[in-house]
């Protein structure tokens, strides 16, 4: 229990810092600028945000504004807590682990909406409504691919899903699943091609009127959620802590770093579709694709 | 009533949270707040289900209610006259009737709980309850389950179709006009196209005054 709790905290904090560093390395690599300060810059920026004055808007929903960053951070931690860090070491060992993860996904949409809505200001509000429209169908994608990943294990427990990948990882059995799940990861953290909540065209969207410690907490929560997504993707599609030669936790960390690198690359290399076109793409192309993935896995298991 | 365990304390706290949040739904003045307070009430109920050793139904309740209340908030704001949902508005109507209905329902349900002989049969922790539920839903209860699902979906679609045509200021597909800003004055908002505008739909003239 204590081991699992400590490793969860280490994974979240270390992973969030690492993701922020990767973001800066990616920008430096694309723009051809030196990346000498990439390792300390995230910490310096966090300190800068913490020291900045908090601003307030006209008649905000004060409770929602305070709660949103804290809840987002809590959802990232709860989501990651179902991932086994080593064989048999998992903080929340539920028989319905992936349903709990799904509940965290759904509540994330609520919390991001709350963040934008509670400011009572135009740009955050547009970000909030736009996010709900895009994130809800993206949520359905992940439901199909997670059920497909649970089928070979015949269990909803993440530990059992990891165990079912001893012979072959799920990414080999059902490669579209990982791709669709990573899309959901980008949507949960509103990054790159799925940045509909806090984008530049809305001057920061739901966070446009947030500054100071609340802004720092919001940015940290986004990074922590990205780490949680990497952890879940590693456990469900890449066999989690399973692997030869090296100890289990190290395997998990290596896989999470690889998934983080993929997510960061997608953030900086892929363009964002206009919201209405993305909505069409989600309902018309991606959702049927996710359903097809589930059907194929089912047929393959029956044969 | 011997031995007040931690589970009892948790049950009492969750029940209280569910009731208080449910009451606040009717006391708040914003549709978005009302939706999220109702969500809070359902989350407390989900906690009670988890205490009852129903891990799948408990967590699925959290998941379903989060999505449903979010959709409800967005739809209520879309269909009602409160832009964004932060403006204060009265959340209740037909006060006397609803109070009477609420009191009668509460008394009836309380009587049912107190008078019926409830089983006291704790679930064996080793029992595969999630598997049992899956077999039940996809076996004997499949027809009931699927019928209920399709009926609910049809109801939702029909409700949206019925609600979306008669718009706020007349039929929404016939170019409705909002009321004036002063009694009997010019209609507020954007002016509809001139009479021949119906044909050339993609020309938008903006009239500035």
Interface residues (C-beta under 8 A of the other chain):
Chain A: X59 X61 X64 X94 X95 X96 X99 X100 X102 X103 X106 X107 X109 X110 X113 X114 X117 X120 X125 X129 X132 X133 X136 X139 X156
Chain B: X32 X33 X36 X39 X55 X56 X59 X60 X62 X63 X66 X67 X69 X70 X71 X73 X74 X84 X85 X86 X128 X129 X130
